[in-house]
């Protein structure tokens, strides 16, 4: 935890917070904090700054906080992600939040198993928890937007062109395609498929919507590896 994230209910006054649970445990066991110590803090959806520990017990911590720093800018990137395997999904969410993705759209695909959509990790509380873990790592306070689209064709035909706008649209897919560009200056909409990749029909529909196919080389990558590699390359 490189940033202690605060939520509005934590505040007992304009500059005082009370913390319990996981964050308190982390302060005591990992930071080995003591009264008088200062920690990096940030308000979810708001500014960052510092928090001075006023009191610390096994039940709660009271901090005096000062928030005066903006969070780091987001990547101007929308990620269209075919729903991954549930165990991988948690890690991908954390990676996306850490790397600064602004918007995530979870898509269905022919190779996405129906059971993936039943995972408890898709519950709002679980999604938020994993995104917050990513923000804590990166010292960020702004949650990515996340949308779920379980119908591939209607989304790609009806909504994707408007979502794409003036951004550079890319679909990652193995094959004889140009390499993914590096350090793109401007907004990007990036589509990454499931394990096994998009089927040909899906690639064709994404191209029709305005995305360009690109590849990362001859190696076949796991989805979470491809996500991390592509985001690092584009950023």
Phi and psi in degrees as a GROMACS rama.xvg file:
@    title "Ramachandran Plot"
@    xaxis  label "Phi"
@    yaxis  label "Psi"
@TYPE xy
-88.5366  -9.61833  UNK-2
-144.023  129.044  UNK-3
-86.0748  107.423  UNK-4
-84.9934  133.474  UNK-5
-110.99  149.44  UNK-6
-120.118  160.02  UNK-7
-54.2747  -41.3373  UNK-8
-64.5653  -13.9824  UNK-9
-71.6594  -21.7756  UNK-10
-81.5488  129.061  UNK-11
-103.871  -13.7559  UNK-12
-156.45  -176.534  UNK-13
-60.6909  -30.2112  UNK-14
-130.89  19.5521  UNK-15
-126.571  137.666  UNK-16
-130.073  151.62  UNK-17
-116.856  129.635  UNK-18
-121.918  141.187  UNK-19
-138.672  -178.038  UNK-20
69.7964  -141.621  UNK-21
-58.6418  -40.8671  UNK-22
-67.4935  -39.2976  UNK-23
-63.0851  -45.068  UNK-24
-60.5242  -41.4848  UNK-25
-63.9961  -41.7232  UNK-26
-60.3649  -42.587  UNK-27
-76.6638  -42.2661  UNK-28
-93.3495  -35.4836  UNK-29
-94.8128  -53.0864  UNK-30
-75.222  -20.3925  UNK-31
48.2038  48.0829  UNK-32
-74.8289  158.167  UNK-33
-137.112  158.176  UNK-34
-53.0378  136.112  UNK-35
98.7539  -20.4404  UNK-36
-71.4875  153.585  UNK-37
-112.301  141.181  UNK-38
-128.978  153.682  UNK-39
-74.9818  130.974  UNK-40
-133.278  162.592  UNK-41
-155.836  145.699  UNK-42
-90.1021  125.275  UNK-43
-55.4722  121.383  UNK-44
84.3146  3.6267  UNK-45
-137.911  -146.226  UNK-46
-83.8196  165.835  UNK-47
-113.288  168.74  UNK-48
176.348  -138.78  UNK-49
-131.34  154.384  UNK-50
-131.247  127.811  UNK-51
-101.626  127.642  UNK-52
-74.4445  118.63  UNK-53
-88.5336  -39.563  UNK-54
-151.087  151.316  UNK-55
-148.485  119.073  UNK-56
-130.402  -178.846  UNK-57
-70.4285  -16.6943  UNK-58
-97.3936  -33.8657  UNK-59
-164.657  164.033  UNK-60
-125.984  140.082  UNK-61
-112.091  129.608  UNK-62
-125.875  145.714  UNK-63
-98.5582  123.488  UNK-64
-117.673  149.468  UNK-65
-132.213  118.355  UNK-66
-113.712  113.011  UNK-67
-146.564  12.3361  UNK-68
-124.098  135.743  UNK-69
-74.3553  151.672  UNK-70
-71.4146  163.885  UNK-71
-65.0615  151.926  UNK-72
-67.1274  149.212  UNK-73
-77.1412  155.082  UNK-74
-67.48  135.092  UNK-75
-77.3635  65.0234  UNK-76
-134.346  132.202  UNK-77
-107.261  123.14  UNK-78
-101.675  118.54  UNK-79
-95.4245  109.265  UNK-80
-120.195  118.792  UNK-81
-62.0853  134.243  UNK-82
-52.4612  116.823  UNK-83
-80.8713  174.772  UNK-84
-58.6198  141.408  UNK-85
-52.7119  -45.4517  UNK-86
-63.3306  -36.782  UNK-87
-73.3296  -32.3386  UNK-88
-57.1743  -43.0451  UNK-89
-58.9862  -47.1949  UNK-90
-66.3964  -38.4531  UNK-91
-64.3313  -42.2752  UNK-92
-56.8486  -45.5485  UNK-93
-63.2236  -43.282  UNK-94
-60.779  -43.8365  UNK-95
-61.9586  -43.6212  UNK-96
-66.0485  -40.5687  UNK-97
-63.482  -40.4305  UNK-98
-83.948  -5.74  UNK-99
91.3223  23.664  UNK-100
-62.3442  134.781  UNK-101
-83.1531  -35.7243  UNK-102
-147.959  138.002  UNK-103
-124.3  131.442  UNK-104
-119.201  116.724  UNK-105
-85.3033  124.888  UNK-106
-114.514  152.963  UNK-107
-83.8481  162.375  UNK-108
-156.871  159.041  UNK-109
-56.8788  -35.6181  UNK-110
-92.0342  6.44072  UNK-111
-86.5844  120.906  UNK-112
-68.4036  140.694  UNK-113
-58.1726  -32.6284  UNK-114
-64.8602  -23.9478  UNK-115
-59.9154  -32.9542  UNK-116
-76.6652  -7.06118  UNK-117
-96.2004  -0.46504  UNK-118
-64.7816  140.258  UNK-119
-66.0687  -14.9834  UNK-120
-69.0723  -10.285  UNK-121
-89.1395  -3.34346  UNK-122
-66.137  143.524  UNK-123
-52.9925  -40.7445  UNK-124
-64.6955  -38.4063  UNK-125
-70.1929  -41.9951  UNK-126
-59.44  -46.7292  UNK-127
-62.4944  -42.3707  UNK-128
-59.3267  -45.5791  UNK-129
-71.3779  -35.6095  UNK-130
-65.5733  -39.0695  UNK-131
-64.7457  -37.6706  UNK-132
-60.4751  -38.8052  UNK-133
-66.7355  -39.4026  UNK-134
-64.8874  -40.6005  UNK-135
-59.1495  -40.9424  UNK-136
-63.6683  -41.6255  UNK-137
-90.2807  -5.50631  UNK-138
59.9625  63.0159  UNK-139
-136.505  158.067  UNK-140
-124.303  -7.16453  UNK-141
-101.193  116.361  UNK-142
-70.6649  139.386  UNK-143
-64.2902  149.594  UNK-144
-75.1433  140.303  UNK-145
-132.832  130.528  UNK-146
-127.667  148.881  UNK-147
-115.583  124.928  UNK-148
-126.202  102.128  UNK-149
-88.0531  -4.64491  UNK-150
-116.854  104.938  UNK-151
-61.9694  -55.2823  UNK-152
-62.1308  -50.4859  UNK-153
-59.0117  -37.8682  UNK-154
-65.0215  -48.8961  UNK-155
-65.6625  -38.576  UNK-156
-79.634  -39.2024  UNK-157
-99.641  -32.6082  UNK-158
-112.156  -31.8073  UNK-159
-62.1573  -43.5954  UNK-160
-56.4164  -41.119  UNK-161
-68.8553  -41.1044  UNK-162
-62.9689  -38.2892  UNK-163
-62.3555  -43.4789  UNK-164
51.7522  -129.468  UNK-165
-94.3328  7.80593  UNK-166
-75.3373  163.398  UNK-167
-81.8063  116.641  UNK-168
-94.5001  127.085  UNK-169
-131.898  140.965  UNK-170
-122.889  120.113  UNK-171
-80.2626  125.904  UNK-172
-160.372  132.078  UNK-173
-62.5777  144.969  UNK-174
146.758  -173.948  UNK-175
-84.3824  70.0393  UNK-176
-122.647  163.521  UNK-177
-61.94  152.816  UNK-178
-67.4489  152.072  UNK-179
-60.4985  132.984  UNK-180
-66.1995  161.688  UNK-181
-110.49  146.851  UNK-182
43.7445  58.6697  UNK-183
-67.5873  133.458  UNK-184
-96.0869  97.3241  UNK-185
134.681  178.656  UNK-186
-74.1034  146.194  UNK-187
-133.109  139.883  UNK-188
-115.619  117.608  UNK-189
-120.177  128.589  UNK-190
-107.89  126.632  UNK-191
-123.738  128.734  UNK-192
-85.1113  -175.266  UNK-193
-83.203  -179.215  UNK-194
-57.4198  128.994  UNK-195
94.963  -13.5787  UNK-196
84.302  170.129  UNK-197
-65.7651  150.397  UNK-198
-81.0094  164.545  UNK-199
-57.5752  -40.4637  UNK-200
-58.5507  -43.2484  UNK-201
-67.4658  -40.3457  UNK-202
-61.1678  -44.5689  UNK-203
-60.9521  -42.0707  UNK-204
-66.4  -38.868  UNK-205
-66.453  -37.5446  UNK-206
-65.6402  -43.638  UNK-207
-58.1969  -33.2714  UNK-208
-77.1236  -11.1098  UNK-209
118.722  7.25495  UNK-210
-92.0311  148.37  UNK-211
-105.506  131.595  UNK-212
-73.3327  137.383  UNK-213
-139.124  163.313  UNK-214
-136.466  163.876  UNK-215
-109.444  11.8514  UNK-216
117.122  -171.393  UNK-217
-81.2886  -19.9354  UNK-218
-72.7306  140.433  UNK-219
-90.5643  122.195  UNK-220
-108.35  148.844  UNK-221
-65.4887  157.399  UNK-222
-58.9895  -46.6704  UNK-223
-64.9583  -33.3365  UNK-224
-67.6939  -42.6906  UNK-225
-63.6505  -42.1383  UNK-226
-58.3211  -50.5068  UNK-227
-63.6211  -44.5816  UNK-228
-64.0888  -43.8347  UNK-229
-68.7855  -41.2091  UNK-230
-65.6702  -41.1657  UNK-231
-64.2532  -38.1426  UNK-232
-68.9805  -43.6545  UNK-233
-71.9308  -32.5672  UNK-234
